[in-house]
Amino acid sequence: MTEHKKKIRIGDLLVQNDVITEQQLMTALREQKNTGRKLGRTLIDLGYVDEDNLLNILSRQLEVPFVQLRHYQFDNELVKKLPEAMARRFRSIVLAEQSGDLLVGMADPLDIFAYDELVRILKQPIRQAVVRESELLSTIDLVYRRTEEIASLAEELEDELGDDAFDLADLSAESESTEAPVVKLLQTLFEDAVQARSSDIHIEPDETVVRIRQRVDGVLQEQVMKEKRVNAALVLRLKLMAGLNISEKRLPQDGRFNIRVKGRSIDVRISTMPVQYGESVVMRLLDQSQGMLNLDATGMPAELMERFRRMIHKPHGMILVTGPTGSGKTTTLYGALSELNRPEVKIITAEDPVEYRLPRITQVQVNPKIGLEFAGVLRSALRQDPDVILVGEMRDQETVDIGLRAAMTGHLVLSTLHTNDSISSAMRLIDMGAQPFLVASSLLGVVAQRLVRRICENCSETYEPTDQEQIWLDSFDLDPLDREAGFVHGRGCYQCSNTGYKGRVGVYELLEMNESMLDALRRQDVSGFTRAARQGELYRPLGHCAMDYALQGVTTLEEVARVAATSESDFEDTAEVPLLGEPEGSIV
């Protein structure tokens, strides 16, 4: 074992290296006494020293390496030698093993107590490395996934259920205890989902197994549990949390509840559905701790954002946000509402369901079971003296008609439509039975959007397009200099679960009505409307917005192709015949 260096006073070390002054050290020591934080962190927070500068000095003084975790390839087996609780407590992580010694990254290599405890826990000689604390904490969230813990708790719950059928009353009573296996399993499942940035959790019973799938950046990741019987216990507990009828297993049920996970308030929307081997559960996770959504958070390009802002500040008219389920329409709409949400503006929303609670805004939850449909809420809302109305979705002719007439009579109406591009949306309203003159008189514009996956910054590398992609790129009429600059993709690493992607960004197209388009609408001339829209001076298709991100190294050509293929096929369809109606869906 490498002998631990004698105790070094970090303040004296920085003064000796002329990084800080004696006066700054005294100020930091007084601040440390008040806050109880470590001196190094206090100096960084006060702005007296840069974190990298401090770590480089420590690295040289202690003669240990400075490791950047962003680019480090971890060995999961080695990492798990140190339990997660200890890794967080001592701000440490196991990096490598060589000749029987473990290389351990520490945010504070001067913490002698932590060093001694790590030697005791790991039962191996250790060598230190210096790491950034901010990188360490995010890395711990990524590498300590809860898949093994979930499997272990599922096995424990299966053993507790025994061979006989369990009693619902006993299980629900026992579930009130935080030590009950079903509670611990759900808690671990939610913690893992939050760490992995999941938007949805699917619990699906199969003939012999239970599948737990989490949607991360729009793609499902699966874990299979052999303990099939735990599904009923999980569904029962979730129904209790959401206040659903635990004895009803033959009909779908919807509900919601709020939980705190890792200090964050998570709103959970739950949907249960009877399937062949039990009940399937899907949960949408909404992070309420992020605060009010705003337009700037959408990532909309600056030029397009300016045009959209002008549109939403008009006194009346209808604005549609369109795209498939899960394309970020809610974020855009709530961002617009937060921009309009002022004391002098009365805003009423009709939603199914209400996803985020917004102050000062009157939000109504649509409930078809008791006859409270969008059209009924909209009709009543108009008698409540609103300035702005948000309708969750234009689902039927009655809702469309009332919305268009409200837009004509001095109200700003925001809504969504399930179409794949902005051009087909105006014709869709007519296809649903709206009068062409009403659409032409009321519709201000349409925003179409998608979410494309961001390339993982940790493993991004240059990418050479294939011959087929080179031919496809010719259709975009790119600047030769842009094409020469090249493209990027993600190789795959621990930070992105080997997908090459981490996070998502929105791509948008904005169609503002002009006289040529309005004339075509009044005549119900589909091909004329499509032609006028595509020839509009400011119109840029979704695929071109996505290509901008590819040229900037934000996303891949694969993601651009996915977006562009959809929008191009829609243009071809709309040039021939009006689009037919789509199934109903919620505002997502």
C-alpha positions as CSV (number, residue, x, y, z in Angstrom):
1,M,0.0,0.0,0.0
2,T,1.3,3.5,-0.9
3,E,1.9,5.4,2.3
4,H,-0.5,8.2,2.9
5,K,1.2,11.6,2.6
6,K,1.5,13.7,5.7
7,K,-1.5,16.0,6.4
8,I,-1.4,19.0,4.1
9,R,-3.2,22.3,4.9
10,I,-4.8,23.2,1.6
11,G,-5.0,26.9,2.5
12,D,-1.3,27.2,3.2
13,L,-0.5,25.2,0.1
14,L,-2.5,27.7,-2.1
15,V,-0.9,30.7,-0.4
16,Q,2.6,29.3,-1.0
17,N,1.8,28.8,-4.7
18,D,0.5,32.4,-4.9
19,V,-2.9,31.2,-5.9
20,I,-4.7,33.1,-3.1
21,T,-3.7,35.8,-0.6
22,E,-3.6,35.5,3.2
23,Q,-6.6,37.9,3.4
24,Q,-8.6,35.6,1.0
25,L,-7.7,32.6,3.1
26,M,-8.9,34.3,6.3
27,T,-12.2,35.3,4.6
28,A,-12.7,31.7,3.3
29,L,-12.0,30.3,6.8
30,R,-14.6,32.6,8.3
31,E,-17.1,31.5,5.6
32,Q,-16.2,27.9,6.2
33,K,-16.9,28.3,9.9
34,N,-20.4,29.6,9.1
35,T,-21.3,27.0,6.4
36,G,-19.5,23.9,7.6
37,R,-18.3,23.2,4.0
38,K,-14.8,22.0,3.1
39,L,-12.3,24.8,2.7
40,G,-11.5,23.8,-1.0
41,R,-15.2,24.0,-1.9
42,T,-15.6,27.3,0.0
43,L,-12.6,28.9,-1.9
44,I,-14.1,27.7,-5.3
45,D,-17.6,29.0,-4.4
46,L,-16.1,32.4,-3.4
47,G,-14.4,32.6,-6.7
48,Y,-10.9,32.8,-5.2
49,V,-9.6,29.7,-7.1
50,D,-10.6,27.8,-10.2
51,E,-11.5,24.1,-9.5
52,D,-9.1,22.8,-12.2
53,N,-6.3,25.0,-10.9
54,L,-6.9,23.7,-7.4
55,L,-7.0,20.0,-8.4
56,N,-3.8,20.4,-10.6
57,I,-1.9,21.8,-7.6
58,L,-3.2,19.0,-5.4
59,S,-2.2,16.4,-8.0
60,R,1.4,17.8,-8.2
61,Q,1.8,18.1,-4.4
62,L,0.4,14.6,-3.6
63,E,2.1,13.1,-6.7
64,V,-1.2,11.5,-7.8
65,P,-3.0,11.6,-11.2
66,F,-5.8,14.1,-12.1
67,V,-8.4,12.0,-13.8
68,Q,-11.2,13.6,-16.0
69,L,-14.2,11.3,-15.5
70,R,-16.0,12.5,-18.6
71,H,-13.8,10.5,-20.8
72,Y,-13.1,7.5,-18.5
73,Q,-14.2,4.0,-19.4
74,F,-15.5,2.4,-16.2
75,D,-15.4,-1.3,-15.2
76,N,-18.8,-1.9,-13.6
77,E,-17.5,-4.8,-11.5
78,L,-14.7,-2.7,-10.0
79,V,-17.0,0.3,-9.4
80,K,-19.4,-1.9,-7.4
81,K,-16.7,-2.9,-5.0
82,L,-17.5,0.4,-3.2
83,P,-21.2,0.6,-2.2
84,E,-23.0,3.5,-3.6
85,A,-23.8,5.0,-0.2
86,M,-20.1,5.0,0.7
87,A,-19.2,6.4,-2.7
88,R,-21.5,9.4,-2.1
89,R,-20.5,9.8,1.5
90,F,-16.7,9.9,0.8
91,R,-17.0,11.5,-2.7
92,S,-15.0,8.6,-4.2
93,I,-15.2,6.1,-7.0
94,V,-13.1,3.0,-7.9
95,L,-11.4,3.6,-11.3
96,A,-9.0,0.7,-11.9
97,E,-7.1,-2.2,-10.4
98,Q,-3.4,-2.9,-11.0
99,S,-1.0,-5.3,-9.3
100,G,-3.6,-5.8,-6.5
101,D,-3.9,-2.0,-5.8
102,L,-7.2,-0.1,-6.5
103,L,-7.0,3.3,-8.1
104,V,-9.7,5.4,-6.3
105,G,-10.8,8.8,-7.6
106,M,-11.5,11.3,-4.7
107,A,-12.9,14.8,-4.8
108,D,-10.9,15.6,-1.6
109,P,-7.7,13.5,-1.5
110,L,-6.7,15.3,1.7
111,D,-9.6,13.7,3.7
112,I,-7.6,11.3,5.8
113,F,-10.7,9.9,7.5
114,A,-12.3,9.1,4.1
115,Y,-9.0,7.5,3.0
116,D,-8.8,5.2,6.0
117,E,-12.5,4.2,5.7
118,L,-12.0,3.4,2.0
119,V,-9.1,1.1,2.9
120,R,-11.2,-0.6,5.5
121,I,-14.2,-1.1,3.2
122,L,-12.4,-2.2,0.1
123,K,-9.9,-4.4,2.0
124,Q,-7.3,-3.7,-0.6
125,P,-4.4,-1.3,-0.9
126,I,-5.5,1.9,-2.6
127,R,-3.9,4.6,-4.7
128,Q,-5.5,8.0,-5.0
129,A,-6.5,10.1,-8.0
130,V,-7.9,13.6,-8.0
131,V,-11.3,14.1,-9.7
132,R,-13.8,17.0,-10.1
133,E,-16.6,16.8,-7.5
134,S,-19.2,17.9,-10.0
135,E,-18.2,15.2,-12.5
136,L,-18.0,12.6,-9.7
137,L,-21.6,13.2,-8.5
138,S,-23.0,12.9,-12.0
139,T,-20.9,9.9,-12.7
140,I,-22.1,8.1,-9.6
141,D,-25.7,8.7,-10.8
142,L,-24.8,7.1,-14.1
143,V,-22.7,4.1,-13.1
144,Y,-24.7,3.0,-10.0
145,R,-27.8,1.9,-12.0
146,R,-30.3,0.0,-9.8
147,T,-30.9,-3.0,-12.1
148,E,-29.3,-5.6,-9.7
149,E,-31.0,-4.1,-6.7
150,I,-34.4,-4.2,-8.5
151,A,-33.8,-7.8,-9.4
152,S,-32.8,-8.7,-5.8
153,L,-35.9,-6.9,-4.3
154,A,-38.2,-8.6,-6.8
155,E,-36.8,-12.0,-5.7
156,E,-37.3,-11.0,-2.0
157,L,-40.9,-10.0,-2.8
158,E,-41.5,-13.2,-4.7
159,D,-40.3,-15.2,-1.7
160,E,-42.5,-13.3,0.7
161,L,-45.6,-13.9,-1.4
162,G,-45.0,-17.6,-0.9
163,D,-46.6,-20.4,-2.8
164,D,-50.2,-19.6,-2.0
165,A,-52.3,-16.8,-3.3
166,F,-51.7,-13.7,-1.3
167,D,-54.4,-11.8,0.5
168,L,-55.0,-8.3,-0.9
169,A,-56.0,-6.8,2.4
170,D,-52.9,-8.2,4.1
171,L,-50.6,-6.9,1.4
172,S,-52.1,-3.4,1.3
173,A,-51.9,-3.1,5.1
174,E,-48.3,-4.3,5.1
175,S,-47.5,-2.0,2.2
176,E,-47.9,1.0,4.5
177,S,-44.5,0.1,6.0
178,T,-41.6,1.6,4.2
179,E,-39.7,-1.6,4.9
180,A,-42.1,-3.8,2.9
181,P,-40.4,-5.4,-0.1
182,V,-43.0,-4.0,-2.5
183,V,-42.4,-0.5,-1.3
184,K,-38.6,-0.8,-1.4
185,L,-38.9,-2.3,-4.9
186,L,-41.0,0.6,-6.2
187,Q,-38.7,3.2,-4.4
188,T,-35.7,1.7,-6.1
189,L,-37.5,1.6,-9.4
190,F,-38.3,5.3,-9.3
191,E,-34.8,6.2,-8.1
192,D,-33.3,4.3,-11.1
193,A,-35.7,6.0,-13.5
194,V,-34.9,9.4,-12.2
195,Q,-31.1,8.7,-12.4
196,A,-31.5,7.4,-16.0
197,R,-33.6,10.5,-16.9
198,S,-36.6,8.3,-17.9
199,S,-39.8,9.9,-19.1
200,D,-41.9,6.7,-18.7
201,I,-41.9,3.4,-16.8
202,H,-43.7,0.4,-18.3
203,I,-44.5,-2.6,-16.2
204,E,-45.7,-5.5,-18.4
205,P,-46.6,-9.0,-17.4
206,D,-45.7,-11.8,-19.8
207,E,-46.5,-15.5,-19.6
208,T,-43.4,-16.4,-17.4
209,V,-41.7,-13.0,-16.7
210,V,-42.4,-9.4,-15.9
211,R,-40.8,-6.8,-18.1
212,I,-39.8,-3.4,-16.8
213,R,-39.0,-0.9,-19.6
214,Q,-37.9,2.7,-19.2
215,R,-38.1,5.2,-22.0
216,V,-34.9,7.2,-22.1
217,D,-34.5,9.9,-24.8
218,G,-37.5,8.4,-26.6
219,V,-36.1,4.8,-26.7
220,L,-37.2,2.0,-24.4
221,Q,-34.6,0.1,-22.3
222,E,-35.7,-3.3,-20.9
223,Q,-35.1,-5.3,-17.7
224,V,-36.6,-8.7,-17.4
225,M,-37.6,-10.2,-14.0
226,K,-38.3,-13.9,-13.7
227,E,-40.5,-13.3,-10.6
228,K,-43.8,-13.1,-12.5
229,R,-46.0,-13.0,-9.4
230,V,-44.6,-9.7,-8.3
231,N,-46.6,-7.9,-11.0
232,A,-49.8,-8.2,-9.1
233,A,-48.2,-6.8,-5.9
234,L,-46.7,-3.9,-7.8
235,V,-50.0,-3.0,-9.5
236,L,-51.9,-3.2,-6.3
237,R,-49.4,-0.9,-4.5
238,L,-49.5,1.6,-7.4
239,K,-53.3,1.6,-7.5
240,L,-53.3,2.4,-3.7
241,M,-50.9,5.2,-4.2
242,A,-53.0,6.7,-7.0
243,G,-56.4,6.1,-5.2
244,L,-57.7,3.7,-7.8
245,N,-60.1,0.8,-7.3
246,I,-57.9,-2.1,-6.3
247,S,-60.7,-4.7,-6.8
248,E,-61.3,-3.7,-10.5
249,K,-59.0,-5.7,-12.8
250,R,-61.2,-5.9,-15.8
251,L,-61.3,-2.3,-16.9
252,P,-58.5,0.3,-17.6
253,Q,-58.0,3.0,-14.9
254,D,-56.1,6.3,-14.9
255,G,-54.8,8.3,-11.9
256,R,-51.9,10.3,-10.6
257,F,-49.8,10.7,-7.5
258,N,-46.8,12.7,-6.3
259,I,-43.6,11.3,-4.9
260,R,-40.2,12.7,-3.8
261,V,-37.2,11.1,-5.3
262,K,-33.7,12.3,-4.5
263,G,-35.0,15.6,-3.3
264,R,-37.1,16.2,-6.4
265,S,-40.9,16.3,-6.6
266,I,-42.1,13.9,-9.3
267,D,-45.7,13.9,-10.5
268,V,-46.6,10.4,-11.7
269,R,-49.4,9.9,-14.2
270,I,-50.5,6.2,-14.1
271,S,-52.5,4.2,-16.6
272,T,-53.5,0.5,-16.0
273,M,-54.9,-1.8,-18.6
274,P,-56.0,-5.4,-18.4
275,V,-53.9,-7.6,-20.7
276,Q,-53.6,-11.4,-21.3
277,Y,-51.4,-12.2,-18.3
278,G,-52.5,-9.6,-15.8
279,E,-52.5,-5.8,-15.7
280,S,-50.1,-3.6,-17.6
281,V,-49.0,-0.3,-16.0
282,V,-47.5,2.7,-17.8
283,M,-46.3,5.7,-15.7
284,R,-45.4,9.1,-17.1
285,L,-42.9,10.9,-14.9
286,L,-43.2,14.7,-14.7
287,D,-40.5,16.6,-12.8
288,Q,-42.4,19.4,-11.0
289,S,-39.2,20.6,-9.2
290,Q,-37.9,22.2,-12.5
291,G,-40.2,25.1,-12.0
292,M,-42.2,27.0,-14.5
293,L,-41.7,26.0,-18.1
294,N,-40.7,28.9,-20.4
295,L,-40.3,29.4,-24.1
296,D,-36.5,29.8,-23.9
297,A,-36.3,26.3,-22.5
298,T,-37.8,24.8,-25.7
299,G,-34.5,25.4,-27.6
300,M,-36.4,26.9,-30.5
301,P,-34.1,28.7,-33.0
302,A,-33.8,32.4,-32.3
303,E,-35.3,33.6,-35.6
304,L,-38.2,31.2,-35.4
305,M,-38.7,32.1,-31.7
306,E,-39.1,35.8,-32.5
307,R,-41.8,35.0,-35.1
308,F,-43.6,32.7,-32.7
309,R,-43.5,35.3,-29.9
310,R,-45.0,37.9,-32.2
311,M,-47.8,35.5,-33.1
312,I,-48.8,34.6,-29.5
313,H,-48.9,38.2,-28.5
314,K,-51.6,38.9,-31.1
315,P,-55.0,39.8,-29.5
316,H,-57.0,37.0,-31.2
317,G,-56.8,34.1,-33.6
318,M,-55.9,30.4,-33.4
319,I,-52.4,28.9,-33.1
320,L,-51.9,25.2,-33.5
321,V,-48.9,23.1,-32.3
322,T,-48.8,19.8,-34.1
323,G,-46.7,16.6,-34.1
324,P,-47.0,13.0,-33.0
325,T,-47.4,11.9,-29.4
326,G,-44.2,12.6,-27.4
327,S,-42.9,15.4,-29.7
328,G,-42.8,18.1,-27.0
329,K,-46.1,19.9,-27.8
330,T,-46.9,20.4,-24.1
331,T,-43.6,22.1,-23.4
332,T,-44.1,24.5,-26.3
333,L,-47.7,25.3,-25.2
334,Y,-46.9,25.7,-21.5
335,G,-44.0,27.9,-22.5
336,A,-46.3,30.1,-24.5
337,L,-48.7,30.3,-21.5
338,S,-46.0,31.2,-19.1
339,E,-45.1,34.1,-21.5
340,L,-48.7,35.3,-21.6
341,N,-49.3,34.7,-17.9
342,R,-49.7,38.2,-16.5
343,P,-52.2,39.7,-13.9
344,E,-54.1,41.5,-16.6
345,V,-54.6,38.4,-18.8
346,K,-57.2,35.8,-18.0
347,I,-56.2,32.3,-19.2
348,I,-58.4,29.2,-19.1
349,T,-57.2,25.7,-20.2
350,A,-59.1,22.5,-21.0
351,E,-56.7,19.6,-20.7
352,D,-56.7,15.8,-20.6
353,P,-54.9,15.4,-18.3
354,V,-53.6,18.5,-16.5
355,E,-49.9,17.8,-16.6
356,Y,-48.3,20.8,-14.8
357,R,-50.1,23.1,-12.3
358,L,-49.6,26.7,-13.3
359,P,-50.3,29.7,-10.9
360,R,-52.9,32.3,-11.9
361,I,-54.2,30.0,-14.7
362,T,-57.6,28.4,-14.5
363,Q,-57.0,24.8,-15.5
364,V,-59.9,22.4,-16.2
365,Q,-59.5,18.6,-16.3
366,V,-61.6,17.0,-19.0
367,N,-63.6,14.0,-17.8
368,P,-65.5,12.2,-20.6
369,K,-67.0,9.7,-18.1
370,I,-69.3,12.4,-16.7
371,G,-69.8,14.2,-20.1
372,L,-67.2,16.9,-19.5
373,E,-65.7,17.0,-23.0
374,F,-63.4,19.6,-24.6
375,A,-66.3,21.2,-26.4
376,G,-68.4,21.5,-23.2
377,V,-65.4,23.0,-21.3
378,L,-64.7,25.4,-24.2
379,R,-68.3,26.6,-24.4
380,S,-68.4,27.3,-20.6
381,A,-64.9,28.9,-20.7
382,L,-66.2,31.5,-23.1
383,R,-68.7,32.7,-20.5
384,Q,-65.8,33.1,-18.0
385,D,-64.5,36.2,-19.7
386,P,-61.1,34.8,-20.9
387,D,-58.4,36.5,-23.0
388,V,-56.5,33.3,-23.8
389,I,-57.9,29.8,-24.1
390,L,-55.8,26.6,-24.4
391,V,-57.6,23.5,-25.7
392,G,-55.7,20.3,-25.1
393,E,-56.6,18.9,-28.5
394,M,-58.9,19.5,-31.4
395,R,-60.5,16.1,-31.3
396,D,-63.9,16.6,-33.1
397,Q,-65.9,19.0,-35.3
398,E,-67.7,20.6,-32.4
399,T,-64.5,21.5,-30.6
400,V,-63.0,22.8,-33.8
401,D,-66.0,25.0,-34.6
402,I,-66.2,26.5,-31.1
403,G,-62.5,27.1,-31.1
404,L,-62.5,28.8,-34.4
405,R,-65.5,31.0,-33.6
406,A,-63.8,32.0,-30.2
407,A,-60.7,33.0,-32.2
408,M,-62.9,35.1,-34.5
409,T,-64.6,36.9,-31.5
410,G,-61.6,38.4,-29.8
411,H,-59.9,35.4,-28.1
412,L,-56.4,33.9,-28.6
413,V,-56.9,30.1,-28.9
414,L,-54.0,27.7,-28.5
415,S,-54.4,24.0,-29.2
416,T,-52.8,20.9,-30.6
417,L,-53.5,18.6,-33.5
418,H,-52.1,15.2,-34.2
419,T,-50.7,15.7,-37.7
420,N,-47.1,15.2,-38.9
421,D,-46.3,18.6,-40.3
422,S,-47.6,22.2,-40.4
423,I,-49.0,22.2,-43.9
424,S,-51.4,19.3,-43.4
425,S,-52.8,20.9,-40.2
426,A,-54.9,23.6,-41.8
427,M,-56.5,21.1,-44.3
428,R,-57.1,18.7,-41.4
429,L,-59.4,21.2,-39.7
430,I,-61.5,21.4,-42.9
431,D,-61.3,17.6,-43.2
432,M,-62.8,17.4,-39.7
433,G,-65.8,19.4,-40.8
434,A,-64.9,23.0,-40.1
435,Q,-66.1,25.7,-42.6
436,P,-63.2,26.8,-44.9
437,F,-64.1,30.5,-44.4
438,L,-63.8,30.0,-40.6
439,V,-60.4,28.4,-40.8
440,A,-59.2,31.1,-43.2
441,S,-60.5,33.9,-40.9
442,S,-59.2,32.5,-37.6
443,L,-55.9,30.5,-38.2
444,L,-52.8,32.6,-37.5
445,G,-50.2,29.9,-37.9
446,V,-49.1,26.3,-37.1
447,V,-45.9,25.1,-35.4
448,A,-44.9,21.5,-36.2
449,Q,-42.2,19.9,-34.1
450,R,-40.2,16.8,-33.3
451,L,-37.7,15.7,-30.8
452,V,-34.3,14.5,-32.1
453,R,-31.7,12.8,-29.9
454,R,-28.6,14.7,-29.0
455,I,-25.2,13.1,-29.6
456,C,-23.5,12.2,-26.4
457,E,-20.7,14.7,-25.8
458,N,-18.6,12.2,-24.0
459,C,-18.1,9.8,-26.9
460,S,-18.8,12.0,-30.0
461,E,-16.5,11.4,-33.0
462,T,-16.4,12.4,-36.6
463,Y,-18.6,10.5,-39.0
464,E,-18.2,9.9,-42.7
465,P,-21.5,9.6,-44.5
466,T,-22.1,6.5,-46.6
467,D,-22.5,6.7,-50.4
468,Q,-26.3,6.4,-50.0
469,E,-26.3,9.2,-47.5
470,Q,-24.1,11.4,-49.8
471,I,-26.7,11.0,-52.5
472,W,-29.5,11.8,-50.0
473,L,-27.6,14.9,-48.8
474,D,-27.7,16.3,-52.4
475,S,-31.5,17.0,-51.9
476,F,-30.7,19.5,-49.1
477,D,-28.6,21.8,-51.4
478,L,-26.0,22.3,-48.7
479,D,-23.1,24.8,-48.9
480,P,-20.0,22.8,-50.0
481,L,-18.1,24.3,-47.0
482,D,-20.8,22.9,-44.6
483,R,-20.5,19.4,-46.1
484,E,-16.7,19.5,-45.9
485,A,-16.9,20.4,-42.2
486,G,-18.2,16.9,-41.7
487,F,-20.7,15.3,-39.4
488,V,-20.5,13.7,-36.0
489,H,-22.0,10.6,-34.2
490,G,-21.7,9.0,-30.8
491,R,-19.5,5.9,-30.5
492,G,-21.3,4.7,-27.3
493,C,-20.1,4.9,-23.7
494,Y,-21.2,4.4,-20.1
495,Q,-22.7,7.9,-19.9
496,C,-25.2,7.2,-22.7
497,S,-25.7,3.5,-22.0
498,N,-23.8,2.7,-25.2
499,T,-26.5,4.4,-27.4
500,G,-24.4,7.3,-28.6
501,Y,-27.1,9.7,-27.6
502,K,-27.8,11.7,-24.4
503,G,-30.7,14.1,-24.2
504,R,-33.0,15.5,-26.9
505,V,-33.5,18.8,-28.7
506,G,-36.6,20.1,-30.5
507,V,-36.7,20.7,-34.3
508,Y,-39.4,23.1,-35.5
509,E,-41.2,24.5,-38.6
510,L,-43.4,27.5,-38.4
511,L,-46.1,28.1,-41.0
512,E,-47.6,31.6,-40.9
513,M,-50.7,32.2,-43.0
514,N,-50.4,34.6,-46.0
515,E,-53.0,35.7,-48.5
516,S,-52.2,33.0,-51.1
517,M,-52.6,30.3,-48.5
518,L,-55.9,31.8,-47.2
519,D,-57.3,32.0,-50.7
520,A,-56.5,28.3,-51.2
521,L,-58.1,27.4,-47.9
522,R,-61.4,29.2,-48.8
523,R,-61.5,27.3,-52.1
524,Q,-60.5,24.0,-50.3
525,D,-57.7,23.7,-52.8
526,V,-55.3,21.3,-51.1
527,S,-52.6,21.3,-53.8
528,G,-52.8,25.0,-54.1
529,F,-52.5,25.5,-50.4
530,T,-49.5,23.1,-50.2
531,R,-47.8,24.9,-53.1
532,A,-48.4,28.3,-51.6
533,A,-47.1,27.2,-48.2
534,R,-43.9,25.6,-49.6
535,Q,-43.1,28.7,-51.6
536,G,-43.5,31.0,-48.6
537,E,-40.4,33.1,-48.1
538,L,-40.0,32.2,-44.4
539,Y,-41.1,28.6,-44.5
540,R,-38.4,25.9,-43.7
541,P,-39.4,22.2,-43.4
542,L,-38.6,20.2,-40.3
543,G,-35.9,18.2,-42.1
544,H,-33.9,21.4,-42.8
545,C,-34.1,22.5,-39.1
546,A,-32.8,19.0,-38.1
547,M,-30.0,19.3,-40.7
548,D,-28.9,22.5,-39.1
549,Y,-28.4,20.6,-35.9
550,A,-26.5,17.9,-37.7
551,L,-24.1,20.4,-39.3
552,Q,-23.6,21.9,-35.8
553,G,-22.7,18.5,-34.4
554,V,-25.7,18.3,-32.2
555,T,-27.5,15.3,-33.8
556,T,-26.8,12.6,-36.3
557,L,-27.7,12.1,-40.0
558,E,-29.7,9.1,-38.8
559,E,-32.0,11.4,-36.7
560,V,-32.3,13.9,-39.6
561,A,-33.3,11.1,-42.0
562,R,-36.0,10.0,-39.5
563,V,-37.5,13.5,-39.3
564,A,-37.1,14.4,-43.0
565,A,-38.6,11.1,-44.3
566,T,-41.9,11.8,-42.3
567,S,-42.3,15.3,-43.5
568,E,-41.5,14.6,-47.2
569,S,-44.0,11.7,-47.3
570,D,-46.6,14.1,-45.8
571,F,-45.9,16.7,-48.6
572,E,-46.5,14.0,-51.2
573,D,-49.8,12.9,-49.5
574,T,-51.2,16.4,-49.0
575,A,-50.6,17.2,-52.7
576,E,-53.0,14.5,-53.7
577,V,-55.9,14.3,-51.3
578,P,-57.1,15.7,-47.9
579,L,-55.7,13.7,-45.0
580,L,-58.0,11.5,-43.1
581,G,-58.7,11.8,-39.4
582,E,-56.3,10.1,-36.8
583,P,-57.2,8.4,-33.6
584,E,-57.9,10.5,-30.6
585,G,-54.9,11.2,-28.3
586,S,-54.1,13.3,-25.2
587,I,-52.0,16.4,-25.2
588,V,-48.4,15.1,-24.9
